[in-house]
Amino acid sequence: MKIQRRHLGGLTTLLALGALLGPGCAENQSSLFVRGAMLVPSDTCEVSADASATLIFRGVLDLAFTTEYRGVLLVGNQMVRRGNSASLRTETSRVSFESADVRILDAAGNELGAFSAPASGFVDPSTGTEPGYGTVSVVMVDSGSAAGAVGGADGGSRTPVEVVANVIVRGTTLGGEEIATGEWQFPIDVCRGCLVFFPGEADDPLVPGTDCSIRDDAPSLCRVGLDSPVDCRFCSGSNSICDAP
């Protein structure tokens, strides 16, 4: 009986400790979260950290123009405000982003690469029941993983190959507490030339077949090869993949 009581006492202690630690750990994991990948306008590249921001649910990396995928993530902060001007207490729940841990998997779940990279950004704490939001720019597919997905540095075609980026964003509160999001997944299509399109006004009727010889009114782009379609007039004459489909 004594042994039995000793075990029960130890179990009671562990349960009590778990009750104390469990909610704290769960709360910390949910304090910072990735809401999603933001749609970055290809003409301005300007985004706003807001709950109503437009998100995308799949990315595209076109290796005809760039070798890595960099996404802009909308990150929420559910920690409550602790600052109080009346008592001269400074706000410690703001979070400064410092790095991101990334794992890239192929469609079968095989790991193509893993790395940790610096990240920059900032997010304010919640207001009432609404989280604060901030943005962070993260490399989500590196050049080595992209090449591995399509069979080499010069590989790839207009037919996309899917990879999945698993991302953890890490930061530190102004109070000195290290904090991280849970692992967030995002599918990305890797291709070579799949984002290029050929508008009718770019085709020279005197040249047989479809081409991109008329380059008037070529649009400007600030994120070429990431997510947004690329008008052939933007790159025709400098990139052979833009000259004809």
JOSULZI-V614886 format. One record per backbone hydrogen bond with DSSP energy under -1.0 kcal/mol. NH is the residue of the N-H (numbers start at 1). CO is the residue of the C=O. Records with the same first field share a line. If there is no record, write none. Layout:
BEGIN
NH->CO / CO
END
This chain:
BEGIN
5->1
6->2
7->3
8->4
9->5
10->6
11->7
12->8
13->9
14->10
15->11
16->12
17->13
18->14
19->15
20->16
21->17
22->18
25->21
26->22
27->23
28->24
29->25
30->26
33->76
35->74
36->74
38->72
39->54
45->41
50->48
53->50
56->37
59->187
61->189
62->225
63->191
65->62
66->62
69->141
71->138
73->136
74->36
75->134
76->33
77->132
78->31
84->89
89->84
95->123
96->172
97->121
98->170
99->170
100->117
101->168
102->115
103->166
104->113
105->164
106->110
109->106
112->104
113->104
115->102
117->100
119->98
123->95
126->79
127->130
130->127
132->77
134->75
136->73
138->71
140->69
141->69
146->142
147->143
148->144
149->145
150->146
152->147
155->152
161->190
163->188
164->105
165->186
166->103
167->184
168->101
170->99
171->179
172->96
173->177
174->94
175->92
176->173
179->171
181->169
184->167
186->165
188->163
189->59
190->161
191->61
192->157
197->230
202->199
203->200
207->204
214->202
222->42
226->223
227->60
228->226
230->195
232->197
234->231
236->232
238->235
239->235
242->239
243->240
END
